[in-house]
Amino acid sequence: MIRLTMAFFLSSLLSSCNIVALVGRKQDKKFEKNGFVLHTFDEKGYKRSAYYINNGRPKIMLLHGYGASGIGQYYRSALDLAKDYDVILPDLLYCGRSHGDSSEFSYTIAAQVKHIEYLVEKLNIQEPMLLVGNSYGGIVASYYAEKNPPRVSKLVVYDAPINCYTATYADSLAKSMGVPSVRELLSPTNVYENRKSLDIVFHKQPYIPRFLRHQMVKYGSLVTRDHQVKLLEYLISKEEQMNQYYFKWQMPVYLAWGEFDQLIPMSTCEQLAERYSIPKERIKIFRNAAHAANVEFPKEFCAYIRSLMND
């Protein structure tokens, strides 16, 4: 009886705490302990943030996916890679600690590219980087690399809908999962949508208690949802233009994909490979992974990044 009472007490206590914030603070401390420095710049209504460990070594920039943050998506990967390389983890606008000025322009891909250009300049990064962009971050990375070829040694398009993708497919996927549209699938408003959202991140989603899912929605997706939906609405409004656009990169380009990615399926990877004549040796398929292989298989992901750095 005592154990049952104690378990109930602890469950109630945890339910009342903002565990999302506690985890965030713990991650910050771990990063700082391992040499990362949080850089934040406030100017003209914009707040731009990035974690950066700078020891004069070869540089890797990791751009996170929609709704995530640099440290949120790449926490384990960045700590591992930082043993050998300097790692830059920006928060894209309206994600993590970065924010725009709420103007119409601030929700565009062009604004995100300018955001990365600003951070690179302020962090005084001179040498070319290995640039990796997942999902929404892969779109930003693709445009940034094309516009700034001297800054990028290699580009990794990582489960990203840069072309060959439609909102119709995304909405159809959402509805097949019992979610109204891709907006709720990517920016959940309740526990059910949170579960479905993570079903596309993980091939095999781990157990997450209901109270924690509730906190992930309350303190996570709902806090920035209005802004992030506007980021998504911009992509939808420019769908035809983006699909017709042909990138003219000047550096080697690689494709990295989760075998079981439902959101951005393997068919998109295959079409991109054909469209840009990317050879098989530059295509990495993460077996038994979904939309974010670095989350499911951090060691394999880091080994892949190291192979690109050593090639």
Beta strands, then each sheet from edge to edge (+ up, - down):
strand 1: 37-43
strand 2: 46-52
strand 3: 59-63
strand 4: 86-91
strand 5: 129-134
strand 6: 152-158
strand 7: 253-258
strand 8: 283-286
sheet 1: 1+ 2- 4+ 3+ 5+ 6+ 7+ 8+
end
